[in-house]
């Protein structure tokens, strides 16, 4: 049996916060200290306690002789527990950047705090991450230490004007016990006028126009779209080199309201629409000498003028065929009716001249017929224009030795030209001499 020296009582110097068990004992006793929770008392809260160590005294008093006491000092060091979740400074962060921002450009900075006071679990231990973004591709990155969000991919306002991301903050050193919170980052892209206009694929590129078409007649309609909100698209006409200035004045392009936007071809719903009409601006003359053939080549250019991005345009080539109208009076060829002669007594059908005339009207519009006034001496073939002898010509019976005939050339719409022609009758030695009996 162990020798008993006596019994004793144990007390602490801070009975409000610490208790010792057992409160009494004998010989050598293993002591256990219990912290006593006191409401609204934070001396045990590592995060808020001003002193991270707690010191108290334990006194042992011998029951048989209370004058026999002994004391020891107990020091308890508080240890931080990961009992606080990181908290973002904002429930939602908002940022605005231009769509042409470069890789590495700053977007926003997110911040979170952690009430845990130790380096292991406190604010300095927080790591940041991007949990998700609703963009089609990865366009943002976040620095896990600083919370700085930067551009990491190509942005395009025309594809997505607002991108929403979920950012997370978690304890770095808590392992499986790490606590996490999230916040929202909403990034609004500012449109940059960086996309050229697009001419609709519904444009007719080959058109026919009659000469003499009335002014302001619509030749074709043309439209363009531009997804940029700041786009300001204008249209212009460009001609082939060496095109005569008169031809350049035949057509003009003017702005009109876009009535049927849904019929504009290759456009998107949010695009800005620009509509124009190519119209007749001056009298069109297919026979104009500056025309090379019967077609006019031109290019319509749609240009965005409200940009600093360089050339921002689209083009479409147009071929206009000028159709003929029978609007030109035929004319006799130069000199074909000059200095005509015929020998008297020439046999029937003796050719005198082939009359020629010109009419620049195309195809049947330029088909000509010839005729001459009633005359007992000559006639003309209506198709070939051959003027020939039809009756006996006796110079001695023709006044002044001249046969005068009216020759007419007529086209298919009875537009005609008439000229009086003198044919000199040449003398033959066909008369016997006679004495003058007077």
KOLRO-418285 format. One line per 5 residues: number of its first residue (from 1); their letters; for each residue x, z, y of C-alpha. Coordinates in steps of 0.25 Angstrom, whole numbers, plus 5000, padded with zeros to 4 digits. Layout:
REM residues N
NUM) A) X/Z/Y ~ ...;
//
This chain:
REM residues 438
1) XXXXX) 5000/5000/5000 ~ 5005/4996/5014 ~ 5010/5007/5023 ~ 5000/5010/5034 ~ 5006/5013/5047;
6) XXXXX) 4994/5014/5055 ~ 4983/5005/5061 ~ 4982/4999/5074 ~ 4973/4991/5083 ~ 4976/4977/5090;
11) XXXXX) 4971/4973/5104 ~ 4974/4961/5113 ~ 4976/4961/5128 ~ 4966/4950/5129 ~ 4954/4954/5121;
16) XXXXX) 4945/4944/5128 ~ 4952/4932/5123 ~ 4960/4937/5110 ~ 4957/4946/5099 ~ 4966/4951/5088;
21) XXXXX) 4962/4953/5074 ~ 4963/4962/5067 ~ 4961/4972/5078 ~ 4967/4983/5070 ~ 4977/4983/5058;
26) XXXXX) 4988/4990/5051 ~ 5002/4987/5047 ~ 5005/4972/5050 ~ 4993/4964/5054 ~ 4991/4949/5056;
31) XXXXX) 4985/4947/5070 ~ 4975/4936/5073 ~ 4971/4933/5087 ~ 4958/4927/5091 ~ 4955/4920/5104;
36) XXXXX) 4942/4925/5110 ~ 4934/4914/5117 ~ 4928/4918/5130 ~ 4918/4908/5137 ~ 4923/4901/5149;
41) XXXXX) 4937/4907/5146 ~ 4947/4895/5145 ~ 4960/4903/5142 ~ 4960/4896/5128 ~ 4957/4882/5134;
46) XXXXX) 4971/4875/5134 ~ 4966/4865/5143 ~ 4961/4874/5154 ~ 4970/4887/5152 ~ 4980/4889/5162;
51) XXXXX) 4989/4897/5152 ~ 4991/4890/5139 ~ 4996/4903/5133 ~ 4989/4916/5131 ~ 4995/4929/5130;
56) XXXXX) 4990/4943/5125 ~ 4994/4956/5120 ~ 4991/4962/5106 ~ 4991/4977/5105 ~ 4992/4985/5092;
61) XXXXX) 4988/5000/5094 ~ 4990/5010/5083 ~ 4977/5017/5080 ~ 4983/5031/5076 ~ 4992/5031/5089;
66) XXXXX) 4987/5022/5100 ~ 5000/5024/5107 ~ 5006/5015/5097 ~ 5004/5001/5101 ~ 5011/4988/5101;
71) XXXXX) 5009/4975/5108 ~ 5012/4960/5106 ~ 5010/4948/5115 ~ 5003/4936/5110 ~ 5004/4922/5116;
76) XXXXX) 4995/4911/5113 ~ 4998/4897/5117 ~ 4985/4888/5119 ~ 4986/4874/5112 ~ 4978/4862/5117;
81) XXXXX) 4966/4857/5109 ~ 4961/4843/5110 ~ 4947/4847/5115 ~ 4945/4838/5127 ~ 4941/4823/5126;
86) XXXXX) 4948/4813/5136 ~ 4938/4810/5148 ~ 4939/4797/5156 ~ 4939/4799/5171 ~ 4928/4788/5171;
91) XXXXX) 4916/4785/5162 ~ 4918/4770/5166 ~ 4929/4763/5172 ~ 4927/4751/5180 ~ 4937/4740/5184;
96) XXXXX) 4937/4726/5190 ~ 4948/4716/5188 ~ 4949/4701/5190 ~ 4947/4692/5178 ~ 4961/4686/5180;
101) XXXXX) 4968/4699/5179 ~ 4981/4698/5171 ~ 4986/4705/5159 ~ 4991/4719/5162 ~ 4982/4720/5175;
106) XXXXX) 4976/4734/5177 ~ 4961/4735/5175 ~ 4958/4750/5176 ~ 4964/4764/5172 ~ 4955/4774/5164;
111) XXXXX) 4959/4788/5164 ~ 4954/4800/5155 ~ 4958/4815/5155 ~ 4958/4825/5144 ~ 4956/4840/5147;
116) XXXXX) 4965/4844/5136 ~ 4977/4850/5143 ~ 4988/4847/5134 ~ 4997/4834/5133 ~ 4992/4832/5119;
121) XXXXX) 4977/4831/5122 ~ 4976/4830/5137 ~ 4975/4819/5147 ~ 4989/4814/5145 ~ 4987/4812/5131;
126) XXXXX) 4975/4802/5133 ~ 4977/4788/5128 ~ 4968/4777/5132 ~ 4962/4765/5125 ~ 4952/4753/5126;
131) XXXXX) 4942/4755/5115 ~ 4935/4742/5118 ~ 4931/4731/5128 ~ 4920/4722/5128 ~ 4929/4710/5131;
136) XXXXX) 4930/4698/5121 ~ 4945/4700/5121 ~ 4955/4712/5124 ~ 4957/4711/5139 ~ 4961/4726/5143;
141) XXXXX) 4971/4736/5138 ~ 4973/4750/5142 ~ 4986/4759/5143 ~ 4983/4770/5133 ~ 4991/4780/5142;
146) XXXXX) 4987/4776/5156 ~ 4973/4771/5154 ~ 4976/4758/5162 ~ 4968/4746/5157 ~ 4974/4733/5159;
151) XXXXX) 4971/4718/5157 ~ 4976/4713/5143 ~ 4968/4700/5141 ~ 4962/4689/5149 ~ 4950/4692/5157;
156) XXXXX) 4939/4682/5160 ~ 4927/4685/5170 ~ 4920/4673/5165 ~ 4920/4678/5150 ~ 4917/4693/5153;
161) XXXXX) 4916/4699/5167 ~ 4915/4714/5163 ~ 4923/4721/5152 ~ 4919/4735/5147 ~ 4929/4743/5139;
166) XXXXX) 4929/4757/5133 ~ 4942/4765/5135 ~ 4946/4777/5127 ~ 4954/4790/5130 ~ 4959/4799/5119;
171) XXXXX) 4969/4810/5116 ~ 4982/4804/5112 ~ 4987/4816/5104 ~ 4975/4822/5097 ~ 4976/4813/5085;
176) XXXXX) 4963/4813/5077 ~ 4957/4823/5086 ~ 4959/4814/5099 ~ 4947/4814/5108 ~ 4943/4801/5115;
181) XXXXX) 4934/4797/5126 ~ 4930/4783/5132 ~ 4926/4777/5145 ~ 4922/4763/5149 ~ 4930/4753/5157;
186) XXXXX) 4922/4741/5163 ~ 4931/4730/5169 ~ 4924/4720/5178 ~ 4931/4706/5179 ~ 4932/4699/5193;
191) XXXXX) 4930/4685/5192 ~ 4941/4676/5196 ~ 4938/4661/5199 ~ 4947/4656/5188 ~ 4939/4647/5180;
196) XXXXX) 4937/4632/5184 ~ 4923/4626/5185 ~ 4918/4618/5174 ~ 4910/4605/5176 ~ 4898/4605/5167;
201) XXXXX) 4899/4596/5154 ~ 4885/4590/5157 ~ 4890/4581/5168 ~ 4888/4566/5166 ~ 4901/4559/5167;
206) XXXXX) 4897/4545/5167 ~ 4885/4541/5177 ~ 4879/4528/5182 ~ 4876/4526/5196 ~ 4869/4513/5202;
211) XXXXX) 4875/4508/5215 ~ 4866/4510/5227 ~ 4861/4523/5221 ~ 4854/4531/5232 ~ 4862/4541/5239;
216) XXXXX) 4861/4556/5233 ~ 4858/4551/5219 ~ 4863/4561/5209 ~ 4873/4554/5200 ~ 4876/4566/5192;
221) XXXXX) 4875/4581/5192 ~ 4888/4590/5189 ~ 4889/4605/5187 ~ 4901/4615/5185 ~ 4901/4629/5182;
226) XXXXX) 4912/4640/5185 ~ 4912/4654/5178 ~ 4919/4660/5190 ~ 4910/4668/5200 ~ 4918/4664/5212;
231) XXXXX) 4918/4649/5208 ~ 4915/4639/5219 ~ 4915/4625/5213 ~ 4914/4612/5221 ~ 4914/4598/5216;
236) XXXXX) 4921/4585/5220 ~ 4922/4571/5216 ~ 4936/4565/5213 ~ 4938/4550/5212 ~ 4948/4541/5204;
241) XXXXX) 4960/4537/5213 ~ 4958/4525/5222 ~ 4943/4526/5222 ~ 4937/4520/5234 ~ 4932/4529/5245;
246) XXXXX) 4919/4522/5245 ~ 4917/4525/5230 ~ 4920/4540/5233 ~ 4909/4541/5243 ~ 4898/4536/5233;
251) XXXXX) 4896/4550/5226 ~ 4896/4564/5231 ~ 4894/4577/5224 ~ 4885/4588/5229 ~ 4882/4602/5225;
256) XXXXX) 4868/4605/5219 ~ 4861/4617/5213 ~ 4863/4620/5199 ~ 4849/4618/5193 ~ 4851/4618/5178;
261) XXXXX) 4863/4627/5176 ~ 4859/4628/5161 ~ 4862/4613/5160 ~ 4876/4613/5166 ~ 4884/4612/5153;
266) XXXXX) 4896/4620/5150 ~ 4893/4632/5159 ~ 4892/4647/5157 ~ 4880/4656/5161 ~ 4888/4664/5172;
271) XXXXX) 4895/4652/5177 ~ 4893/4647/5192 ~ 4887/4633/5192 ~ 4890/4622/5202 ~ 4882/4609/5202;
276) XXXXX) 4884/4596/5209 ~ 4878/4582/5209 ~ 4885/4569/5211 ~ 4877/4560/5220 ~ 4878/4546/5227;
281) XXXXX) 4884/4548/5240 ~ 4885/4533/5245 ~ 4880/4519/5242 ~ 4886/4515/5229 ~ 4890/4500/5228;
286) XXXXX) 4895/4496/5214 ~ 4901/4483/5221 ~ 4909/4491/5230 ~ 4923/4485/5230 ~ 4930/4498/5228;
291) XXXXX) 4923/4500/5214 ~ 4932/4498/5203 ~ 4922/4494/5192 ~ 4909/4501/5191 ~ 4913/4515/5189;
296) XXXXX) 4917/4526/5198 ~ 4926/4537/5192 ~ 4925/4551/5198 ~ 4928/4566/5195 ~ 4920/4577/5199;
301) XXXXX) 4928/4590/5201 ~ 4922/4604/5201 ~ 4932/4614/5208 ~ 4931/4629/5210 ~ 4936/4631/5224;
306) XXXXX) 4935/4646/5224 ~ 4948/4649/5216 ~ 4963/4651/5217 ~ 4965/4647/5203 ~ 4970/4633/5205;
311) XXXXX) 4962/4621/5201 ~ 4948/4625/5196 ~ 4940/4613/5194 ~ 4934/4604/5183 ~ 4931/4589/5183;
316) XXXXX) 4923/4579/5177 ~ 4925/4564/5178 ~ 4913/4555/5181 ~ 4911/4540/5179 ~ 4901/4533/5188;
321) XXXXX) 4896/4519/5184 ~ 4891/4512/5196 ~ 4879/4503/5191 ~ 4876/4490/5198 ~ 4864/4486/5206;
326) XXXXX) 4861/4472/5211 ~ 4864/4475/5225 ~ 4874/4464/5229 ~ 4870/4450/5234 ~ 4878/4439/5227;
331) XXXXX) 4888/4431/5236 ~ 4893/4417/5234 ~ 4908/4417/5230 ~ 4917/4413/5242 ~ 4919/4398/5245;
336) XXXXX) 4911/4394/5233 ~ 4901/4387/5242 ~ 4911/4381/5251 ~ 4916/4366/5253 ~ 4906/4361/5242;
341) XXXXX) 4907/4346/5240 ~ 4900/4336/5231 ~ 4902/4321/5229 ~ 4890/4312/5232 ~ 4884/4305/5220;
346) XXXXX) 4890/4316/5211 ~ 4882/4317/5197 ~ 4872/4327/5194 ~ 4878/4341/5190 ~ 4891/4338/5197;
351) XXXXX) 4896/4352/5200 ~ 4898/4355/5215 ~ 4902/4370/5214 ~ 4900/4383/5206 ~ 4894/4392/5215;
356) XXXXX) 4899/4407/5213 ~ 4893/4420/5218 ~ 4897/4435/5217 ~ 4888/4447/5214 ~ 4895/4460/5211;
361) XXXXX) 4882/4466/5205 ~ 4885/4469/5190 ~ 4880/4461/5178 ~ 4866/4455/5180 ~ 4865/4460/5194;
366) XXXXX) 4877/4450/5197 ~ 4870/4438/5190 ~ 4869/4427/5200 ~ 4860/4414/5200 ~ 4862/4402/5209;
371) XXXXX) 4853/4393/5216 ~ 4853/4382/5227 ~ 4842/4376/5236 ~ 4835/4364/5232 ~ 4844/4352/5233;
376) XXXXX) 4844/4338/5228 ~ 4859/4337/5227 ~ 4864/4350/5220 ~ 4860/4362/5212 ~ 4866/4375/5206;
381) XXXXX) 4866/4381/5193 ~ 4860/4395/5194 ~ 4869/4402/5184 ~ 4882/4395/5186 ~ 4881/4392/5201;
386) XXXXX) 4886/4377/5198 ~ 4881/4369/5210 ~ 4880/4354/5206 ~ 4874/4341/5209 ~ 4860/4338/5206;
391) XXXXX) 4856/4325/5213 ~ 4862/4313/5219 ~ 4871/4315/5231 ~ 4872/4304/5241 ~ 4881/4308/5252;
396) XXXXX) 4876/4297/5261 ~ 4862/4303/5260 ~ 4866/4318/5263 ~ 4867/4322/5277 ~ 4880/4326/5282;
401) XXXXX) 4885/4325/5267 ~ 4881/4339/5265 ~ 4872/4345/5254 ~ 4867/4359/5258 ~ 4862/4368/5248;
406) XXXXX) 4858/4383/5247 ~ 4865/4391/5236 ~ 4859/4404/5232 ~ 4865/4415/5222 ~ 4856/4426/5217;
411) XXXXX) 4858/4438/5209 ~ 4848/4445/5199 ~ 4840/4452/5210 ~ 4839/4440/5219 ~ 4849/4444/5228;
416) XXXXX) 4855/4431/5233 ~ 4864/4423/5243 ~ 4862/4409/5248 ~ 4872/4400/5254 ~ 4870/4386/5260;
421) XXXXX) 4881/4377/5254 ~ 4885/4363/5260 ~ 4890/4353/5250 ~ 4898/4341/5255 ~ 4894/4328/5249;
426) XXXXX) 4907/4319/5247 ~ 4906/4304/5248 ~ 4908/4294/5238 ~ 4910/4279/5240 ~ 4897/4276/5235;
431) XXXXX) 4891/4266/5246 ~ 4894/4251/5248 ~ 4898/4247/5262 ~ 4887/4240/5270 ~ 4889/4231/5282;
436) XXX) 4882/4236/5295 ~ 4874/4223/5298 ~ 4872/4228/5312;
//
